[in-house]
């Protein structure tokens, strides 16, 4: 079964959005992260609810061609890993 991911709930992560880019503050580390591009799209989708990697790719890829979809499927797991490392997202509880 694929891992479901979610944004850590407040107050663990506080965030704001300006012009499609996000700033997320992680209370545990005290670090603030700027999320743009693909990271912002993944973060925005996870704010709407828990999701797995495949569903994230499908949600982001609307209108993409096949080559772009394959690149997206390679990039999203790395974005997820970076967001986990930054303590912004976590596995969702079943």
C-alpha positions as CSV (number, residue, x, y, z in Angstrom):
1,X,0.0,0.0,0.0
2,X,1.3,3.5,-0.9
3,X,2.2,5.9,1.9
4,X,-0.3,8.7,2.4
5,X,1.3,12.0,3.3
6,X,-0.2,15.1,5.0
7,X,1.0,18.5,6.1
8,X,1.8,18.5,9.8
9,X,-1.0,20.2,11.6
10,X,-0.7,23.6,13.3
11,X,1.0,24.6,15.4
12,X,3.7,22.2,14.2
13,X,3.7,23.9,10.8
14,X,2.5,27.4,10.2
15,X,2.3,28.7,6.6
16,X,1.3,31.6,4.4
17,X,0.8,31.9,0.6
18,X,1.7,34.9,-1.6
19,X,1.2,34.7,-5.4
20,X,1.3,30.9,-5.5
21,X,4.4,30.6,-3.4
22,X,4.4,29.4,0.2
23,X,6.4,30.1,3.3
24,X,6.2,27.3,5.9
25,X,7.5,27.6,9.4
26,X,8.4,24.4,11.3
27,X,8.0,25.0,15.0
28,X,10.1,21.9,15.9
29,X,13.2,23.1,14.1
30,X,12.5,26.8,14.1
31,X,13.3,26.9,10.4
32,X,11.3,28.8,7.7
33,X,11.1,27.3,4.2
34,X,10.2,29.0,0.9
35,X,8.2,26.7,-1.3
36,X,7.9,27.5,-5.0
37,X,7.3,25.6,-8.2
38,X,6.7,21.9,-7.8
39,X,7.2,22.0,-4.0
40,X,4.5,24.6,-3.7
41,X,2.1,22.5,-5.8
42,X,2.7,19.4,-3.7
43,X,2.3,21.4,-0.5
44,X,-0.9,23.0,-1.8
45,X,-2.4,19.6,-2.7
46,X,-1.4,18.1,0.7
47,X,-3.1,21.0,2.4
48,X,-6.3,20.0,0.8
49,X,-6.0,16.5,2.3
50,X,-3.8,13.4,2.6
51,X,-2.5,12.0,-0.6
52,X,-0.1,9.4,-2.0
53,X,2.6,10.1,-4.5
54,X,0.6,8.8,-7.5
55,X,-2.4,10.9,-6.6
56,X,-0.2,14.0,-6.2
57,X,1.3,13.4,-9.7
58,X,-2.1,13.0,-11.3
59,X,-3.4,16.1,-9.6
60,X,-0.5,18.2,-10.7
61,X,-0.2,16.7,-14.2
62,X,-3.5,17.8,-15.7
63,X,-2.7,18.8,-19.2
64,X,0.9,17.5,-19.2
65,X,2.3,15.4,-22.1
66,X,3.6,11.9,-21.4
67,X,7.3,12.9,-21.2
68,X,6.4,15.6,-18.6
69,X,4.4,13.1,-16.6
70,X,7.3,10.7,-16.4
71,X,9.6,13.6,-15.2
72,X,7.0,14.5,-12.7
73,X,6.8,10.9,-11.4
74,X,10.6,11.1,-10.9
75,X,10.5,14.5,-9.2
76,X,7.6,14.3,-6.8
77,X,9.2,11.6,-4.5
78,X,12.2,13.8,-4.1
79,X,10.0,16.8,-3.2
80,X,8.2,14.6,-0.7
81,X,11.6,13.5,0.8
82,X,12.7,17.1,1.1
83,X,9.4,18.2,2.8
84,X,9.8,15.3,5.3
85,X,13.4,16.3,6.0
86,X,12.2,19.8,6.6
87,X,9.6,18.4,9.0
88,X,6.7,20.0,7.0
89,X,4.9,16.8,6.1
90,X,4.5,13.4,7.7
91,X,2.9,10.1,7.0
92,X,-0.9,10.3,7.5
93,X,-2.3,8.0,10.2
94,X,-4.5,5.2,8.8
